[in-house]
Amino acid sequence: MGYITGWIEDRFSYNFRRILTTPYFLKIKIVSKEEKTLSNLDGIPTDQVHLYGIIEEVVKCGRKFRQGDKIFFKYIDRQPENKDKYKIGETYFIPFRVITKETSAFEGLFVQFYSIGDDVYLVKDDKIFIPDNFFLLGEKIDWEIFKNEFTDKYLSWNLQ
């Protein structure tokens, strides 16, 4: 698997590989949140934000999640200024991954971090804001146009 993802990154881009290997992309409206301080297996305190929302749209992996579902997920960031990244009542386009106890001290559905760029994108007034242009589709774009271009570029394969 490492060889294949390395080949994809070499041939296309780092961004393309990260998007392709991220299992879920959802558009979610945040309805509530709570902050918790937990300890991982090494006993190091780690701040987690627990978020609750409603799925407005499923962009990638519709078998597990459905539009209208309530969702609970976690967000860990070691940078204190990012604690307020999610605002209650706002809608975001978010990449997700599932962590299990076998692979981490934590488990559950977590926001997928990318080592470059942002990890969460505000959707407001039918526009998505991507300050770092991570998806290479623009920094402010109409949501429907973004969704169609995202699907065409990253989720549809023409193997001719």
C-alpha positions in Angstrom: 0.0 0.0 0.0 2.9 2.3 0.8 4.4 1.9 -2.7 1.0 2.6 -4.4 0.3 5.8 -2.3 4.0 6.9 -2.9 3.5 6.4 -6.6 0.3 8.4 -6.5 2.0 11.2 -4.7 4.9 11.2 -7.1 2.7 11.1 -10.2 0.0 13.5 -9.1 0.7 15.4 -5.8 0.8 15.2 -2.0 -2.7 16.8 -1.9 -4.1 14.2 -4.3 -2.7 11.3 -2.2 -4.0 12.7 1.0 -7.5 13.3 -0.4 -7.5 9.8 -2.0 -6.5 8.1 1.3 -9.0 10.0 3.5 -12.0 7.8 4.0 -14.7 10.4 4.6 -15.5 13.9 3.5 -18.7 15.3 5.0 -20.4 18.7 5.1 -21.6 19.1 8.7 -23.4 21.8 10.6 -22.1 22.0 14.2 -24.8 22.0 16.8 -22.8 21.7 20.1 -19.3 21.1 21.4 -17.5 20.4 24.6 -13.8 20.5 25.5 -12.2 17.7 27.4 -8.7 17.0 28.7 -7.7 13.4 28.4 -4.6 11.4 29.0 -3.1 9.1 26.4 -1.3 5.9 27.3 1.9 7.9 28.2 -0.1 9.9 30.7 0.3 13.1 28.8 -2.7 15.4 29.0 -4.3 16.0 25.7 -7.0 18.5 24.9 -9.8 17.1 22.8 -12.8 19.0 21.5 -15.9 16.8 21.2 -18.2 18.0 18.4 -21.8 17.1 17.6 -23.4 17.9 14.3 -25.9 17.1 11.6 -24.6 15.8 8.2 -25.8 18.1 5.5 -24.1 16.3 2.6 -22.0 13.2 2.2 -19.3 13.9 -0.4 -17.1 10.7 0.0 -18.2 7.3 1.4 -22.0 7.5 1.5 -22.5 3.9 2.7 -21.5 4.6 6.3 -23.1 8.1 6.7 -26.3 9.6 5.4 -27.6 13.1 4.9 -29.5 14.2 8.0 -27.6 11.8 10.4 -26.5 13.1 13.7 -22.8 12.7 14.1 -20.2 12.8 17.0 -16.6 13.4 16.3 -13.4 14.5 18.0 -10.8 17.1 17.2 -7.3 17.2 18.8 -5.0 20.1 18.2 -1.9 20.9 20.3 -2.2 24.6 19.3 -4.4 26.4 21.8 -5.4 29.1 19.3 -7.2 26.4 17.2 -9.6 25.4 20.0 -12.3 27.7 18.7 -11.8 26.6 15.1 -15.4 25.2 15.0 -18.3 27.6 15.8 -21.7 26.3 16.8 -24.3 26.9 14.1 -21.7 27.1 11.3 -21.3 24.5 8.5 -18.0 23.0 7.5 -16.5 20.6 4.9 -14.4 18.2 6.9 -12.1 15.3 6.1 -12.4 12.3 8.6 -10.6 9.2 9.6 -11.5 6.5 12.2 -8.9 5.7 14.9 -9.1 2.4 16.7 -7.6 1.4 20.1 -5.2 -1.0 18.2 -3.5 2.0 16.5 -3.8 4.7 19.1 -4.5 5.7 22.7 -7.7 7.2 21.4 -10.5 5.8 19.4 -13.4 7.2 17.4 -14.1 9.4 14.4 -11.5 12.2 14.2 -10.9 15.2 11.9 -8.1 14.2 9.4 -5.1 16.4 9.8 -2.9 17.3 6.8 0.6 18.4 7.5 0.2 21.3 5.2 -2.8 23.5 4.9 -5.9 23.6 6.9 -8.0 20.7 7.9 -11.5 22.2 8.1 -13.3 24.4 5.6 -16.1 26.9 6.3 -19.2 26.7 4.1 -21.2 29.9 4.3 -23.7 31.5 2.0 -23.3 28.7 -0.5 -19.6 29.3 -0.8 -16.7 27.2 0.5 -13.6 29.0 1.9 -10.3 27.2 1.4 -7.6 29.7 2.5 -4.7 27.4 1.5 -6.3 26.2 -1.8 -5.5 22.6 -0.6 -7.9 21.1 -3.1 -6.4 23.2 -6.0 -9.9 24.4 -7.0 -9.7 28.0 -5.7 -9.8 29.7 -2.3 -13.5 30.8 -2.4 -15.8 29.0 -4.6 -19.5 28.2 -5.0 -20.3 25.1 -3.0 -22.0 23.2 -5.8 -19.2 24.0 -8.3 -16.6 22.9 -5.7 -18.5 19.7 -5.0 -18.7 18.8 -8.7 -15.1 19.7 -9.4 -13.9 17.9 -6.3 -15.8 14.7 -7.4 -14.5 15.0 -10.9 -10.9 15.6 -9.9 -10.5 13.3 -6.9 -13.3 10.7 -6.8 -14.1 9.9 -10.5 -11.6 7.8 -12.4 -11.2 7.8 -16.1 -8.8 4.9 -16.8 -8.5 5.3 -20.6 
